[in-house]
Amino acid sequence: MPRAPRLCLDCRKVATRGSHCDEHRPAPFTKGANAKGRWQAARPGNWESLRRDVLRRDKGRCVKCGRPGNIVDHINPVAEKGRWSKNNLQTLCPDDSRKKTQEEARRGLQRSRESR
């Protein structure tokens, strides 16, 4: 049996692709010199000064192992309601950053499976 057509979230007309009709479909995401990525759009305007302050506070050392580090990472990820504040940022070395990122990706995958 065929499915009922999807309706546009904005006007309730038949959605041609996804969840919007042609009139209300959002503009496609484009990469370019002036376009900001989705992740960067949420980043605060003072990110460079925040990053510099965190690196200075942690003396350029990984907070987990003490080796030199230059990656500023969220303690509580933004995807898990973490904030863009100095209190929620830490300096990591590439190895610890990779491990933490993999762990966060596993949790994100688990969350997406649970929400289905």
Phi, psi and omega in degrees: 000133181289151178283155174288144181294148175285150179250147179299137180292338183266316188239356179069012170284170179294129179280128182279322176213133180072226184243022179222153173279176181299325183290325186254004180296131179294154179297144181294151177286126180236144174262140179185181184298322184257354182274138176263142176289165180299319180293318182291333181296329181275346183288138181290158182294337181262028184302316183298319179289324175299313181299314181298317180296320180292317178299320179293316180300317182272005178057031177067021181243145176295131181286344181270316186238348178087356178285163177301137180218150179226012181257121177263124189230153177283136174291306172257115185301151178301323179295340179251033177070026175284156183254163178266061179235161181300327180294339182253015180241147180215158177266133179230154171277165182302321182294312180292326177296317180297316179298315181295319179297318178296319178296318178295323179295320177298316179296319179296320178296319178296319178298319181291326177291323180290331183280351181284000000 
